[in-house]
Amino acid sequence: MKDSNPNKARPKTYTTDLANDEMTSHLSQKTNKLKLAGASIAAVGVMTFAAQQAQAISALSVLNTFSPNGGVGVTKDILYGEEPLQDLDIYYPKPLAQAMQSQNSIDKGIINDSYPMIVFVHGGSWESGNKEQYAFVGQSLAQAGYITAVINYRKAPEHVYPDYVKDTAQAIAWSYNNASDLHADPKRFAVIGHSAGAFNAVAAVSDEDFLAPYNVSPNDISAVIGIAGPYSYDFRQYSGGTAFADDATPDDVMPDRHIKGKQPPYLLLTAENDKVVHDRNTIKMTQALKDYGATVETGEIKGASHATSIAAMSSPLRWLNDVRAQVLNYLNKSL
């Protein structure tokens, strides 16, 4: 593991919110409403990129109200930088969360095991969304045994490319450099992004210049998973173009044209019924990575829309599609 950033922020307190029977009962009472919410998400129509993302985020926020947290722990609002929105939340698997409740256990070094770690980057057309709205992803991955950082990053239009990619790289590097302090193994470290967050994740890792300031290289990352990411398109034709400088071109910013450094393996997933991000983005990114010599797997999430390609990570909506199974299968063999 490389030396930590001397200016790194460290988590100071831990809070654990354990699931209970009351929550389970409450969730059961809401089953029918949740199915309607899932159907509503799946029915998102053809609109502009930004408008679709806003609708998806509104629907996804509801999931956190009803998702049982499965006994996972969470540390909130850890700073990885000094600018607004440069913070993250860490979700811990249940056994670790329970052990961390006892300060004596920590003091005596009883927690000897280290866990694989994931950094998750949310979508939202680079203009909206936040880590709180995607708590269900952190909970879902922690339930599966992964310490998970769900990050914030600065948004457009105040911050255009490459600010949000730089933030993503800084959050990845902070998590990697602090992994041992978080009871995680930096040698089993993955990055996952959805939609605009997939762009951020893939861009931040595939071009070594983004991680280099923090003494981290792409090859330090064990795996990258992009879900429905817009890696190769002409943003000037869409409302999401506000996330890029007025004089920017696709050649200036698209990650399929800026691959540099020894690469980790990738899994790039598309949603079968995605009307927001077309599969040609994944096709072009896959080809660019393979041409560079990287290992890439691809997959399709059957029956998924752009929104449900991430919503189905939550406990109430796992019946919608198999995105969670595909993600976990890849993580299990990669980490």
N, C-alpha and C positions, 0 to 999 in steps of 0.2 A: 504494500500500500504506500502511496506517495505521501510526502509530508503535507500536513494540513495547511490551508491558507491561514496565515497568522492573524488575519482579521475576521476569521470565521465566527459566526454566532453559534452558541451552544444552547440546547434546551436546558431550562433550569428547573422546570416542574413537570410532573406527570399527572394526568388526570385519567381515571379509568371509569367508563360507563358500561356496566355489565348488564346484559339482557336479563329479563325476568319473565315470570309467567304472565304478569299483567300485560306486558307488551305483546307477548305471543297471542293472548286472548284478544287484545285490541286489533291486532293485525287480522285475525280470523274474521272479526266482525266487519272488516273493511274489504273482504275479498272481492265482492261484486263491484264495489266502487273502483277498486284497483284494476279489474279487468276492463271496465269502461275507460279508465285512464289510459291503459295500454292500447286499447283500440283507437282512442283519440290520438295518441302519439303515432300509431301506425298509419293513420289517415291523413297525415300532413301532406298537403298537396304541392303542386309545382308552383313555386314562388321564387323570389330572389334569394340569393345565398344568405344574406343578412337576415331577412325576414324569417326564413325557415329556421335558422339557428335560434332566433329569439323565441319562436314558438317551442322549439325543442327544449330550450333551457327552462322555460316556464313550466313545462310538463315534468321535466326531470326534477325540478325543485320539490314537487309533490312527493316524489319517491322517498325522500329522506324522512318525511313525516311518518311513513308506514313501514320502512325497512327495518326489520329487527337487526340489531347490531351484532348479534351472535357472541356477545361477551368480549368484543374487541376493546382495546384501549386506544386513547387518542391524546396526543399533545398538540395543543392549538397554537397557531400564530407565531411560529418560530421564524425569526428573521434570517434570510440567507443573503440579504443585501441591505443597503441603506436607503433605497428609494421606496416611495409608496408602492404597495402591491408586491414587493419583493419579500414574500413570506410564504410559509407552507405549514401544513398539518401532517403529523406522523401518526399512522394507525398501526397498532401492534396486535399480533395474534393473541388469542385468549390465554394460552398458558403463560406467555410472557407478560401480558397485562396483569394477570393474577399475581405473578411473582413480583412484579414491580409495585404492587400495592403495599408490599411489606418492605419498608426501608431497611429492616434488619437483613433481609435476604440479599439486598443489593450490597450492603456494607460487608457482609460475610462472603461475598463472591459466589453465592449459591447459583446465580444465573451464569452458567458456563456455556450454554449453547448459543450459537449465532444463527441467524435466520437469513434467508435470501431477501433481497431488498428490491423494491420497484419505485420508480418515480413516475407519477401519472400527470399528464398535461391535458387540460380540458380544452374543448372547442368553444366556438362562439364568434366566428368570423373575425377574430382578433379584436373585437369591439366590446364583447359582453361575456358574461359568465364569471364564476369565481369558485374557489376551492370548496366553499360551503355547499354550493349547489351540487357538487360532485362527491359529497361525503359518502354516498352509497357505493362509489367505486372503491374508495379506500377501505370501507367496511367489508366489501365483497372479497377483495384481495387479501385482507388481513384474516378473514375467516378461512381462506384457503392456505394460510400459513406464511404469508409474505408481509414483512414490514413494508409499509407503503407510505410514500410522501405524495400528497396531493398539493400541487403548487398553484400559487397565483403568479401573474406576470402583468407587466404594464400593457395598456390597451391603446388601440387607435380610437379616434384620430389624433389624440395628443402624441401618441408614440407610434411611429410607423416602422416598417422593416428597416434595420435589423434589430430594433430594441427588444421586441418580444422574444426573438430567438436568442439574443444575448442573455436575457433574463432566464430563459429555459436552460441554457448552458450553465449559467451560474448556479441555478438551483440543483441541476444534476451534479455539478462538481461539489457543491456544498454537501449534498447527500452522500456522495461517494467518499469524500474526505472525512466525513463524520460517521461513516457507517459503523465502525467499531464501537464508538461511544453510544450508538443506538442499538447495540446488540445485534448488528447485522454484519454479514460477510461481504466485503467489497468485491470478492472474487465471484460472487453470485449476485450480480447487479444488473437489472434490466430497466429500460425506459419504455413507457407506453404512452401513446397520444391518440386522441380522437379528433377527427375533422381538422380545424385550424391547429389544434394541439398536436395532431399527427404531423402536420407540416413543421411545427416548431421542433418537435422531438427528432424527426428525421434530419431536418436542417442542422440542428445543434450538434448532432453526433456525426453526420456524414461529412461535414467540413471541419477538419481538425482545428481550424483557426478559432472556432468559437470556444472550444474547451481549453485550448493552449494556455490562456492567461492564468488558469487555475492548476496548472501542472497535471492535467488529466488529458488522456488521448482517447480517440474513438475505440481503440483496441482494448482499453480498460473496461469498456462496457461489454457485458456478456451477451446481451440480446436487445434488440429494438423491435417493438411491435407498433405498427401504424394501422389505425382503424379508420377507413373512409377518409383518407387524407388527400388534400388538393396539392399534390406535389409538382404538377406540371400543367399549367393552364394560363391563359391570357387574362389576368385580373382586370385589365383595362376595359373589358366588356361587361363587368359585373359590378354591383354596388360594393362588394368587398374590396374594391380597388382603393378605397379610402385608407386601407391599412398599409399602402405603399406610397412612396414619394411620387409626386406629380410627374417627374421625369424618368421614373423607373420603368424598366422593361422586364418581361419574363426572363430574358437571359441574365439579367442582373440579380435576380432573387430566387428563382425556382431551384429547389434543392437537387433536382435531377441534372442540373448543369454546374453544380458546385460540390463535387465529391473530392475529398482530399484526405489522405492519411490511411493507414491500415484499418480496414473496416470490421465491425462485429457482424454477426449474422442478423438477418432481418426476417420478420414475418409481416407481410402487408396484406391486410384484409379489406375486401370490398363488400358492400351490402347489396344483395340481389335487386332490391327495389329502390335503390338510391336515386332520387331525382335532383339532388343537390350537388353531389360530387360524382362525376362520371368515372367509370372504371378505367378510362384511358389514363387517368392520373397514376394509378397503380401500375398499369402496363408500362408506361414510360419510365417511372421511377425504378421498377424492377429491372428493365433492360439496361438502364444507366448503371445501376449497381453491379449487375452481372458483367457488363462490359468492363467495369473497373476491376473486377475480380472478386467481388463480395459474394457471399452465400445468401441467397434470398429464397424464401418460401412464400407462396401466395395462397389465399383461400377466399372462398365466398361464403357470406353469412346468408343462408337460405331464408327467404321470407322477410328479411330485414329491410327497413327503410333507413334513411340517414339517421334519424333520431333513435330508432330502436336498436341500431347497431351498438349503441352504448347503454341505452336504458335497460336492456336485458341483462346487464351485469348485476342489477339489483335483485334482491331476493324475491320481491313480489312479481317481477316480470320475467323471470328466467324461462318461463314457458313460451315466451315469444319466439326465441331463436337460440342458437347454440354458440353465440359469441363467447360466452364465459368458458364453455368447454374448450373451444378452439384456443383461446388465450392460455388457459391453464395447462392444456396438453403441451403447448409449445414451451411454456415456462418450465414445466416439469422436466422436459428433456434437455432444455438449454441451461438451466441453473442447477 
